[in-house]
Amino acid sequence: MSVDQTVDLRSDTVTRPTPGMRKAMAEAEVGDDVFGDDPTVIRLQERVAELLGKEAAIYVPSGSMANQTAIRSQTQPGDEIIAHADSHIYHYEGGAPAAISGCSLRLLPGERGLFDEAAVRGAVRPPDSHFPRSSLVVVENTHNRGGGTCWPIEKIVGIRRAADEFGLRMHLDGARLLNACVAKGHKPTDYARYFDTVSICFSKGLGAPVGSAVASTKETIRRVHRFRKMFGGAMRQVGIIAAGALYALEHHVERLGEDHANARRLAEGIAGIAKLSIDLAAVETNILYFDVEASLGTGKEFCDRLRSQGVWMMATGPQRIRAVTHLDVSTAMIDRAIRGLAAVARGG
């Protein structure tokens, strides 16, 4: 089966630029961003700063670099970062907080990637030279390993209250922030106002091929700019890809609701298949997790057989599988995926 016929639900990072986005990229006005004179990058940065209600923003190559430059700009070696035990910065960024910023992580439990004010208060280290210095709280919204969880704003308000009391800064890993906004009917500033730094990704649900951004105060963004250079993230005529990100912000935000509807449709289909189990209440946005009975083999073995049906998913545990909807997956393709899952589950 050709790639074009495949229902690829491994991640929303697999999206390809739409014809309109390709045209915008091909026609982009460019300069040298290292010298700060790429006009398309400047427009993108101004747009992101406005969107998130911050003084300034900076374009970076990846979501990991966005998070790690934000962390480095707000911490010192030997500091400790408070975050959820399932956080992207802990599991999927190569140990960067330790390797690049010299920080340890204080990992909190919590259902579906969430924690609260009391957990933060309990995690803050005493002002004693025996302990690392608590300096930063990281919140991930939506939460990937939590299943695309949207953070309730009242939880964030409580965490901000604790952070202010203990002199902590806060970073929002907002790779899928706009998914949360569309799902819950909030503006990006409704979330971003409580954070010192915010990252946002263009190459996931928004469908751009490359890039993320960090927004904050002008002073903090100057520090992020320095660390972007130090980490090898400075680029030259980058307006070509920044144009894709701008196009995504202009055309692909509201349509995220289609991805959420497709995830719900897929989840309801899975719920009706014997030997597969899913928590429908946990499906809020475009990410879902489900489990396969051991009689069907491991999650990886199930995914391997599923490929013969032209459906690609990702095993994330012995019996657990993740599926992510995105702009390259139509409702008809979701229905094909459900038929494929049913065929594999019954041994077809």
Disulfide bonds with the S-S distance in Angstrom:
none
